[in-house]
Amino acid sequence: MAEFKVDARGPIEIWTIDGEGRRNAISRAMLAEFQGMVARVSQGHDTRVVILTGAGDKAFCAGADLKERGTMSEAEVRAFLEGLRHTLRALEKSDCVFIAALNGAALGGGTELALTCDLRVAAPAAELGLTEVRLGIIPGGGGTQRLTRLVGPGRAKDLILTGRRLNAAEAFSLGIVNRLAPEGHLLDTAFSLAESIVENAPIAVATAKHAIDDGVSLALDDALALELKHYEKVLTTEDRLEGLKAFAEKRKPVYQGR
C-alpha cells in the first residue's frame, strides 16, 4: 500500500502523506517510501518544487508512529532514527525546493520534517511543537539544531524544554512559518508560492538555496567567499544570458536550466 499520494503538475509535485488514520505519523514503511521519493526528485531536474502536506485536516504529521515505536528494540529505534536523519539531510541537499503545507498538527518529528523543508505555509488551525521531552526523549531528527538556527538558542530552549505547542499565528510571528494561508486555501497558497519559484532560472534557484544553507553557520567573511563561489556556478550559464536578453527585449525569459 502506498504511503503517499502524488499529484504532478508540470515542474511542481504535491506529496500527500496518506496516513490520516494514524495522523500521518512516520512509520517505517512511510520513511522507506519517502527516501525513494526524495532520491527520485534529487537525481533529475524535471521536478523543481515539492509541496509536502498531510491527508485530512487534523494533522500534517504527528511525528513518529508511537504504536510502532513501542514494538521496536533500541537497535531498531537507532536504525530508524539514522534513516530519518539521512533522508531529511538529503532533502536539504537536493536542488529541489520543498514547501511544507501545514494542514494541521505537526508535532515532534512532524515539526522536524517541516523545519527541514525550505519554506512553510500554514493553515489557520496548524500547530507545531517539538514535544519530545514530554515523552522522556529529545528531538532526534535535527530539531534542536534546525530550530536553533531559525529562531536562536533562547527561543529554541523556550520551545524545546517546555515541549509546548505553537499555533500558526505565533509560529508565523517567530519566523518559523513563512506564510499564513486563508481558511480553505492552504494548497492554493502553497501552489502560488511554488509557481513564483519555478518561473525563475532553475540553476539560479538551486544555487541560491545552497548558498543560504551552506553559509548560515559560517563567519561572515567565509560566508561571503562561499557566496562568490556559488555565484561562479551561474555566471557561465545560458540562463544568465537569456535573463539579460529578455530584460532588454521587455519579455518574459524562457529558462532551460543550462
Legacy VTK file of the C-alpha trace (Angstrom):
# vtk DataFile Version 3.0
C-alpha trace
ASCII
DATASET POLYDATA
POINTS 258 float
0.000 0.000 0.000
1.379 3.407 -0.984
2.188 5.774 1.860
1.910 8.905 -0.306
-0.403 10.307 -2.932
1.482 12.201 -5.640
-0.077 14.899 -7.811
2.329 16.036 -10.533
1.609 19.408 -12.137
4.472 20.071 -14.517
7.590 21.007 -12.540
5.589 21.063 -9.267
4.584 17.950 -7.334
2.235 17.708 -4.364
3.087 14.861 -1.988
0.353 13.990 0.496
1.188 11.695 3.403
-1.666 9.196 3.117
-1.979 8.047 6.722
-4.871 10.042 8.123
-5.894 7.202 10.429
-2.563 7.406 12.262
-2.407 11.196 11.975
0.112 10.873 9.128
2.769 9.648 11.550
6.156 8.494 10.297
6.184 4.713 10.148
8.985 2.556 8.808
7.010 1.961 5.615
6.351 5.688 5.177
10.021 6.541 5.735
11.200 3.922 3.224
8.877 5.298 0.545
9.830 8.880 1.397
13.535 8.058 0.992
12.930 6.828 -2.547
10.808 9.839 -3.468
13.422 12.327 -2.255
16.110 10.440 -4.190
13.987 10.491 -7.341
13.471 14.264 -7.458
17.075 14.876 -6.420
18.523 12.830 -9.285
16.617 14.597 -12.065
15.562 18.140 -12.842
12.002 17.668 -14.088
10.539 18.323 -10.631
11.665 21.659 -9.260
9.325 22.214 -6.293
7.651 19.701 -3.998
4.722 20.678 -1.783
4.538 18.283 1.167
1.278 18.010 3.114
-0.810 15.537 5.083
-4.127 13.824 4.395
-7.190 15.279 6.123
-7.353 18.444 8.176
-6.212 17.233 11.593
-2.506 16.554 11.156
0.357 17.372 8.841
2.457 14.743 10.595
2.166 13.728 14.242
5.788 12.603 14.417
6.929 9.018 14.815
4.295 6.277 14.825
4.375 5.630 18.584
2.391 2.397 18.352
5.001 1.018 16.001
7.785 2.532 18.093
6.540 0.607 21.131
7.304 -2.672 19.361
10.831 -1.676 18.333
14.060 -2.618 20.109
16.669 0.015 20.967
18.708 -1.113 17.961
15.680 -0.754 15.690
14.967 2.721 17.050
18.563 3.736 16.333
18.313 2.384 12.781
15.015 4.188 12.213
16.459 7.447 13.509
19.546 7.095 11.326
17.340 6.599 8.280
15.204 9.608 9.168
18.197 11.876 9.699
19.797 10.726 6.435
16.602 11.340 4.467
15.973 14.786 5.941
19.535 15.801 5.142
19.138 14.525 1.580
16.025 16.680 1.264
18.014 19.750 2.332
20.852 18.994 -0.077
18.510 18.450 -3.032
18.345 21.045 -5.803
14.567 20.707 -5.494
12.777 23.258 -3.314
10.482 21.760 -0.656
7.466 23.589 0.754
5.678 22.210 3.816
1.935 22.891 3.606
0.872 22.531 7.233
-2.745 21.410 7.185
-2.911 20.508 10.880
-0.725 19.420 13.790
2.995 18.995 13.101
4.446 17.570 16.299
7.796 16.066 17.204
9.174 14.514 14.023
6.431 16.309 12.119
7.892 19.655 13.130
11.376 18.338 12.296
10.109 17.376 8.850
8.610 20.847 8.381
11.804 22.549 9.578
13.812 20.606 7.000
11.685 21.990 4.177
12.872 25.240 2.606
9.588 27.079 3.229
6.496 26.569 5.381
2.905 27.611 4.683
0.333 27.077 7.432
-3.424 26.749 7.596
-5.085 28.740 10.417
-5.564 25.610 12.549
-1.996 24.304 12.150
0.118 23.639 15.239
3.834 22.997 15.634
5.802 21.684 18.579
8.934 19.763 19.495
7.197 17.867 22.283
9.726 15.053 22.788
10.721 15.918 26.369
7.150 15.097 27.393
7.883 11.512 26.282
11.235 11.274 28.039
13.359 11.823 24.923
14.697 14.775 22.925
14.259 15.774 19.282
16.481 13.349 17.384
15.718 14.218 13.776
17.610 17.519 13.815
15.064 19.611 15.700
17.437 21.001 18.324
19.793 22.236 15.606
17.428 23.424 12.864
15.093 25.291 15.191
18.041 26.995 16.904
19.394 28.175 13.549
15.973 29.527 12.667
14.943 31.340 15.860
18.078 31.474 18.048
19.039 29.485 21.165
16.829 31.393 23.623
13.581 30.823 21.760
14.596 27.276 20.831
15.134 26.430 24.502
11.805 28.012 25.416
10.024 25.766 22.936
12.018 22.544 23.327
12.494 22.475 27.105
8.812 23.130 27.759
7.575 20.963 24.897
4.824 23.482 24.268
2.841 23.821 21.069
2.683 26.872 18.831
-0.369 27.906 16.869
0.054 29.088 13.290
-0.026 32.788 14.166
2.721 32.519 16.804
4.838 30.330 14.527
4.496 32.999 11.839
5.461 35.763 14.281
8.624 33.827 15.207
9.559 33.289 11.559
9.072 29.516 11.709
6.170 29.741 9.265
6.750 31.848 6.153
3.144 32.387 5.052
-0.299 32.028 6.592
-2.968 30.692 4.256
-6.605 31.850 4.399
-9.064 29.257 5.658
-9.631 26.635 2.977
-6.845 27.877 0.713
-3.731 26.127 2.031
-2.751 24.290 -1.142
-3.707 27.264 -3.318
-1.356 29.440 -1.277
1.438 26.870 -1.350
0.993 26.295 -5.087
1.098 30.027 -5.805
4.363 30.212 -3.872
5.714 27.248 -5.840
4.749 28.884 -9.149
6.609 32.053 -8.179
9.727 29.905 -7.683
9.544 27.812 -10.863
9.215 30.872 -13.101
12.817 31.724 -12.177
16.020 30.211 -13.578
16.411 26.617 -12.274
20.165 26.680 -11.715
19.964 30.081 -10.023
17.208 28.947 -7.630
19.044 25.761 -6.653
22.349 27.588 -6.259
20.798 30.338 -4.138
19.219 27.682 -1.893
22.607 26.026 -1.318
24.391 29.349 -0.805
21.979 30.201 2.005
22.081 26.782 3.635
25.844 26.300 3.322
26.704 29.757 4.632
24.320 30.147 7.549
26.720 28.809 10.193
29.915 30.357 8.801
31.704 33.513 9.854
30.721 36.413 7.587
33.982 36.567 5.601
33.838 32.820 4.971
30.161 33.022 4.050
30.815 35.832 1.575
33.589 33.792 -0.036
31.171 30.868 -0.273
28.563 33.079 -1.913
31.075 34.147 -4.541
31.934 30.507 -5.215
28.251 29.753 -5.785
27.885 32.846 -7.991
30.551 31.438 -10.301
28.243 28.483 -10.982
25.578 30.706 -12.544
27.933 33.142 -14.271
28.599 30.859 -17.235
25.045 29.546 -17.713
22.895 30.095 -20.782
20.066 31.087 -18.447
22.021 34.140 -17.267
22.354 35.343 -20.851
18.678 34.622 -21.507
17.716 36.679 -18.469
19.692 39.673 -19.741
18.305 39.290 -23.259
14.714 39.005 -22.040
15.140 42.099 -19.866
16.464 44.088 -22.826
13.617 42.854 -25.034
10.986 43.503 -22.336
9.665 39.947 -22.399
9.384 37.025 -20.028
12.558 34.895 -20.039
12.448 31.278 -21.197
14.863 29.388 -18.971
16.213 25.977 -19.955
18.166 25.062 -16.845
21.526 25.157 -18.524
LINES 1 259
258 0 1 2 3 4 5 6 7 8 9 10 11 12 13 14 15 16 17 18 19 20 21 22 23 24 25 26 27 28 29 30 31 32 33 34 35 36 37 38 39 40 41 42 43 44 45 46 47 48 49 50 51 52 53 54 55 56 57 58 59 60 61 62 63 64 65 66 67 68 69 70 71 72 73 74 75 76 77 78 79 80 81 82 83 84 85 86 87 88 89 90 91 92 93 94 95 96 97 98 99 100 101 102 103 104 105 106 107 108 109 110 111 112 113 114 115 116 117 118 119 120 121 122 123 124 125 126 127 128 129 130 131 132 133 134 135 136 137 138 139 140 141 142 143 144 145 146 147 148 149 150 151 152 153 154 155 156 157 158 159 160 161 162 163 164 165 166 167 168 169 170 171 172 173 174 175 176 177 178 179 180 181 182 183 184 185 186 187 188 189 190 191 192 193 194 195 196 197 198 199 200 201 202 203 204 205 206 207 208 209 210 211 212 213 214 215 216 217 218 219 220 221 222 223 224 225 226 227 228 229 230 231 232 233 234 235 236 237 238 239 240 241 242 243 244 245 246 247 248 249 250 251 252 253 254 255 256 257
